[in-house]
Amino acid sequence: NFTYCPATGLAKGNEHSEFAGWAFPFPGVFLMEEFISEDEESEMVELMDRDDWKPSQSGRKKQDYGPKVNFKKQRMKAGSFTGLPSFSKKIVAQMKSCSVLGSFLPVEQCNLDYVPERGSAIDPHFDDWWLWGERLVSLNLLSKTVLSMSCDSEDSIQLFPTFSKENGELSPPGSSTQTSACKNSGEEGINCTLSPKPVLSKEVTVAIHLPRRSLVVLYGDARYKWKHAIYRKHIEHRRICVTFRELSAEFSAGGRHEELGKELLEIALSFQGRPV
């Protein structure tokens, strides 16, 4: 088991495990803590709770703001979609300050309510990529949780030793700290002589810790190569996940369904919506 480190972008082996002191790059994750204030969070949840929560899978409840979609037949239409809710207008505007969200235009919002009493969870899965685009954006409200990443690939991951003898701290693979520590060490240290160690991708899990009121974006490898899940053991109190999705290239400028995409974005960004 590994834990994602936002400061370095590395998945680091958990302490007291056989992979302690080992790490590998884990690209495609952007995490911003304290994305909204406590007052903003309280206001959002209060407004959500004025509408009905519909039963969903795996002990969750949901509120959908988005087009009517049949993923199996790959068909979509506006249906009763009237846009994203008014309280999301400010949130979407704030996203522009995030380096990976400069051009992000959400066309769908899904609010999911998790509580431990219902055994709320979601199994490892990929979000659809026929309709939804590169970036998946989620705002984590009311309590902390863990996003668990797993991979079915038979490929190998190269682990690198990260322990620096110089200061006893973890440093990124190949960093100057790690190299100089090995060169300047008078005695032979085990972490200085270790070469990269391969492990099977499908045997690796990466925990991304999501603090309360944090925003997480999955894109690239974290979106398309790694499945994400929320396990029951990581739901300690009520938790609301607000997920925003953008359109895929097929529904964007130059795509086969560009006109439908434009229509849906116009509806979405009117911010006059009610749950469908």
Protein Blocks (a to p, Z undefined) as FASTA:
>chain_A
ZZddfknopacddehiakgoiacddehiacdehkbcfklmmmmmmmmmmpccdddeehia
cddddddddfklopadfklagbjcfklmmmmmmmmmpmklmmgccfbdcdddddfklopa
cddddddfklpcfbdcdddehiacddddddfbfbdcddddfbdfklopacdehiaklmmm
mmmpmbdcfklmpccddddfklpccdddddehiacddehjllmmpccdddfklmmbdcdd
dddddddfklmghiaklmmmmmmmmmmmnopaccZZ
